[in-house]
Amino acid sequence: MSWSIAVDDQTCIGSGMCAGVAPDHFELVDGYSQAKKDRVEPSDDLVDAAESCPVEAILVRDVESGKVVAPEE
């Protein structure tokens, strides 16, 4: 199983919450969040990061099913 990570660069405000919660998955580049990898193994840190984004700029999906894992709708 693997998950895809997408950061909406039009929505991201660069709060850095994601990089603080899940530094293995996110970094700030020019003041905005960027996923370090497009596809990753499932991780609680990744869900926490997506849930903590104040503007919900992070979308995590199950690659196989396409189901949104985080943030919860």
C-alpha positions in Angstrom: 0.0 0.0 0.0 1.2 3.5 -0.7 -0.1 7.0 -0.4 0.2 10.0 -2.6 0.9 13.5 -1.2 -0.2 16.7 -3.0 0.4 20.2 -1.7 -1.8 22.9 -3.3 0.7 25.7 -3.9 -2.1 28.2 -4.5 -3.6 27.5 -1.1 -0.5 27.0 1.0 0.3 30.0 3.3 3.7 28.6 4.5 2.7 28.1 8.2 5.3 25.3 8.5 3.0 23.1 10.6 3.4 20.2 8.2 7.2 20.4 8.3 7.1 20.6 12.0 4.8 17.6 12.4 6.2 15.4 9.6 9.7 16.6 8.7 10.4 13.4 6.9 7.6 14.2 4.4 7.6 18.0 4.1 10.0 20.9 3.7 9.5 24.6 3.2 10.9 25.9 -0.1 10.8 29.7 -0.6 8.5 29.9 2.3 6.0 27.4 1.1 5.4 23.7 1.8 6.6 21.0 -0.6 6.3 17.2 -0.3 9.7 15.5 -0.3 8.2 12.5 -2.2 5.1 12.1 -4.3 4.4 8.6 -3.0 5.1 7.2 0.5 4.3 4.4 2.8 1.3 5.1 5.1 2.3 7.1 8.2 0.4 8.6 11.1 2.7 11.7 10.9 1.5 12.3 7.4 -2.2 12.2 8.5 -1.4 14.5 11.4 0.4 17.0 9.1 -2.5 17.1 6.6 -5.0 17.5 9.5 -2.9 20.3 11.1 -2.6 22.5 7.9 -4.6 25.6 8.8 -5.8 26.0 5.2 -6.1 22.3 4.2 -3.5 22.7 1.4 -2.4 19.0 1.8 -4.2 16.1 0.2 -3.3 12.6 1.0 -4.8 9.7 -1.0 -4.5 6.0 -1.1 -2.8 5.3 -4.5 -4.6 2.1 -5.2 -8.2 3.2 -4.4 -7.9 7.0 -4.9 -9.7 7.4 -1.5 -8.8 10.6 0.4 -7.0 9.6 3.6 -6.5 13.1 5.0 -7.7 15.6 5.7 -11.0 14.1 6.8 -14.0 15.5 5.0 
